[in-house]
């Protein structure tokens, strides 16, 4: 955890399965993906929504967000 941005780099979450007819409503109510202003959390949480037809998968997802800054040594991002 020597990466000072580790809390913003890795996300783990259980996928939520939603009936297809409700997906647009869920996105409209929960996520403002336009103009996030550097906050990746709404985007990451949107990746945890899937159609109910896939609920048998019981999926958990790991999401890694690579920093946009060019002055960060990517070797410090790797978690041994």
C-alpha positions as CSV (number, residue, x, y, z in Angstrom):
1,X,0.0,0.0,0.0
2,X,2.8,2.4,-0.7
3,X,0.7,3.9,-3.5
4,X,-0.7,7.1,-2.0
5,X,-3.7,6.8,-4.4
6,X,-4.6,3.1,-3.5
7,X,-8.0,4.0,-2.0
8,X,-8.9,5.6,-5.4
9,X,-7.4,2.8,-7.6
10,X,-9.1,-0.4,-6.6
11,X,-12.8,-1.2,-6.2
12,X,-14.5,-4.5,-5.3
13,X,-18.2,-4.8,-5.5
14,X,-21.0,-7.4,-5.8
15,X,-23.0,-7.1,-9.0
16,X,-26.6,-6.1,-8.7
17,X,-29.0,-7.9,-11.1
18,X,-31.9,-5.7,-12.3
19,X,-34.8,-6.5,-14.5
20,X,-34.1,-5.3,-18.0
21,X,-37.1,-2.9,-18.0
22,X,-35.7,-1.2,-14.9
23,X,-32.1,-0.7,-16.0
24,X,-32.6,2.7,-17.6
25,X,-34.4,3.9,-14.5
26,X,-31.7,2.7,-12.1
27,X,-29.0,4.5,-14.1
28,X,-31.1,7.7,-14.3
29,X,-31.8,7.7,-10.5
30,X,-28.4,6.6,-9.2
31,X,-25.7,7.8,-11.6
32,X,-24.8,11.1,-13.1
33,X,-22.1,10.0,-15.5
34,X,-21.8,13.4,-17.2
35,X,-19.4,15.8,-15.5
36,X,-18.2,13.6,-12.7
37,X,-15.3,16.0,-12.1
38,X,-12.7,13.3,-11.4
39,X,-14.9,11.2,-9.2
40,X,-14.8,7.7,-10.6
41,X,-17.1,6.2,-8.0
42,X,-20.4,6.7,-10.0
43,X,-18.8,5.2,-13.0
44,X,-17.4,2.2,-11.1
45,X,-20.8,1.6,-9.4
46,X,-22.5,1.7,-12.8
47,X,-20.3,-1.3,-13.8
48,X,-21.9,-3.3,-11.0
49,X,-25.3,-3.4,-12.7
50,X,-26.3,-6.3,-14.9
51,X,-29.5,-7.7,-16.4
52,X,-31.4,-10.1,-14.1
53,X,-31.0,-12.9,-16.7
54,X,-27.4,-13.2,-15.5
55,X,-28.2,-13.5,-11.8
56,X,-27.1,-17.2,-11.8
57,X,-23.5,-15.8,-12.1
58,X,-23.4,-14.3,-8.6
59,X,-20.6,-12.1,-9.8
60,X,-18.2,-9.9,-7.9
61,X,-16.0,-7.5,-9.8
62,X,-12.6,-6.0,-9.2
63,X,-12.2,-2.7,-11.0
64,X,-8.8,-0.9,-11.3
65,X,-8.7,2.7,-12.2
66,X,-5.4,3.8,-13.6
67,X,-4.5,7.4,-12.6
68,X,-4.7,10.0,-15.4
69,X,-1.7,11.9,-14.1
70,X,1.5,11.3,-16.1
71,X,3.8,12.1,-13.2
72,X,2.9,9.0,-11.3
73,X,5.3,6.1,-11.6
74,X,3.1,3.1,-12.6
75,X,5.4,0.8,-10.7
76,X,4.0,2.3,-7.5
77,X,0.5,1.4,-8.6
78,X,1.3,-2.4,-8.6
79,X,0.2,-4.0,-5.4
80,X,2.6,-6.8,-4.4
